[in-house]
Amino acid sequence: MVEKDTCDIYCYDEEKVNRIQALLKNENDGLSRIVPLFKALADENRTKIVYALCQDKELCVCDVANIIGSSIATASHHLRTLRKQGLVNYRKDGKMAFYSLDDEHIEQLIFIAMTHRQEEKTHV
């Protein structure tokens, strides 16, 4: 028998719903500002790039391209997207372009997500 994953009747806790809706209304600007961050990380190559930058504090575009197995143009595109979203910093040194994580919070997000994934495997 297939388990139904919805309520069998329609009812809700009005106090709880109103309280959380009020919180959402107050935090709407903050929440909408983090959506692009998660959209940027929703791409597998960009997540790999951020993970790589967690392992080594600074990588050039050529390093990134080789790490993710892409062309320089593709790596540059992903790095520009990450930079636009404020996830990575950029610096030019002569003819080399280097990228690093913007701050430790980005690294924390990656490691929290990975820890969650590992815990999920043990609960299956």
C-alpha positions, 0 to 999 in steps of 0.5 A: 500500500502506498503511503499518502504524504498529505493530510487526510483532512484540511485543518491548521493551527491558526495561531502558529500559521499567523505567527510564522507568517508574521515572521516571514513578512518581517524577514522577507527582504533577508530571505529573498536576498539569500535565494541567489546564494542557494541558486548559485550553489545549486549548480554542481560545478559551482558547488565543486568550485566552492568545495575546492576553495574550501580545500585550498584558500586560493585557486587560479582559473586554470586550477579550477578548470582542471579540478572540475574538468572544464574549459577555462571559459566554463570555469570563468563563467562559473567563477563570475557567477559566484563572484556576482553573488558575493561567494568568492573574491577575485584578484589579478596578479600579472596575467593570473586571475585568482579566486578565494572564498568571500568568508568562512560562512560559505565554507561553513555552508558547504561543510554543514550540507556535507555533514547533513548528507552523511547523517542522512546516509546513516539514517536510511 
